[in-house]
């Protein structure tokens, strides 16, 4: 848990940034087709009121868009207006809490979200799944016995329930491995194995893919090239604004910490931390270009 002083400082700094951001709103002209992507993970019961308030604020400003609308923005078929950019909501890893949120919080705000899941981890159960969550999703930073009691992953019936609710499923690889650390054959297994599992259980390979961990160190051009054979869009965890010029294999996202002060969450949504990721955005775009030049992406059904 963060010290109260650190949390308070984050809130004060974020509030000051937001004040300046509001004063300069009239001077900003978003790029054509601009929108932001929010990145969330497990949402424990204690953080759901914060998520509810965040989504209520975005819904009140009519900023929430669906994955299909995000695709239209990227293709230039739908263009937003105003300084407050449209926002796509995404969840990573496939935690069971995501379905609970989809049934209790998202409908009130008209949210159609994108859920990235790992079929290989979903196949495990009980203590075995908790061990894999600790080792793969948390990369060994937590032991299985340290995980909260509510932690588990959705299964295929729960993903089908998400689809019935109007949400979109995306691939997060088979076992949530750092792709940049794997050899080519294993990267293929992680990406193609997941695609085959989706085809078998859901009848279609998702258009959307998000590589595990999301940072620039966890991806490379080769992995993106393999992903492009099965998926049309790749979302990272690198912060920034997406628009018609953003490479489809290097889409950007804002991680939202629901335990942070609300002013800090709001500042993250508006791009207060983007400046720290300029170099990562450049590298990600280069990886996307190299991947596209090195492959012929398949037509995604």
C-alpha positions, 0 to 999 in steps of 0.5 A: 500500500502506498504511503498516505503522503505519496498518495496525497502528493499524487493527488495535488500534482494531478489537480494542478495539472488538470487546472492548467489542462482546463485553461488551455482546452480551447487551444487544443485541436485533437488529431483526426480520428483521435481517441484514448484507450483505458487499460484496467485489470482485476477490479476488486469489490473495494475499487468498484465505486471508483470505477463507477464514478470514473465511467459516470464522468466519461458517460456524462461527457458522452465520451465512451466508444465501443471497439467498433467505433474505435475501429471507425476512428482509426479508419477515418470513418468517424471523427470526434469533436472537441478537446475531450477525446473519446475513450475506449475501455479495455480490461486485461487478463480475463479476471472473473471480476471483469464479468461481475463489473460487466453485469453490475457497473458497465450497463449503467453507463452504456459501456461496450468494452474490450476484454483481453484473455489468455486461453491457456491460463483459463484452462487451468483450475483451482490451485493450479490456476492460482499458481499460474496467475502468480507466475505468469500474470504477476511475473512471480512478484506475488506468491499464490498464497498472497493473492486475494481470495476472489482472484480467478480467471473467467472460463469460456461460458463467462466469455460467451456471457460477455459477448451476450452483453455486447462486449468484445473479446480480444487475445492476450496470448495463450499463457501471458508470456513476455513475447520479446523473451521467447524464441520464434517457435514459442511466440508462434505457439503463444499467438497461434495457439490462442487464435486456434482456441478462440476459433474452437470455443467462440467460432472466430479469431478476435480482431484485437490483440494485446501483448502481455505486460504492455511495455515497450521492452515486452514486444518486438517487430517479429512478435507483431508480425506473427500477431498480424497474421491473425489479428487486425489491431494490437493494443500496447500499454504505452501511453498516448493518443491514437488517431488515423496516423497511429499504426494498427499494430502499435495502439496506445493505452492509459493504465488506470490505477483505481486505488489512486486519487480520483484527480490522478485517474482523471489526469491519466485519462487526459494524458498527463503522463504521455510525455514520459512515453515519447521514446516508447511510442516511436519504437512501437511505431517502428516495430509496427512498420517493420512487422508490416513490411515483413509480412502479409497480414491475413484478412481477419473474419 
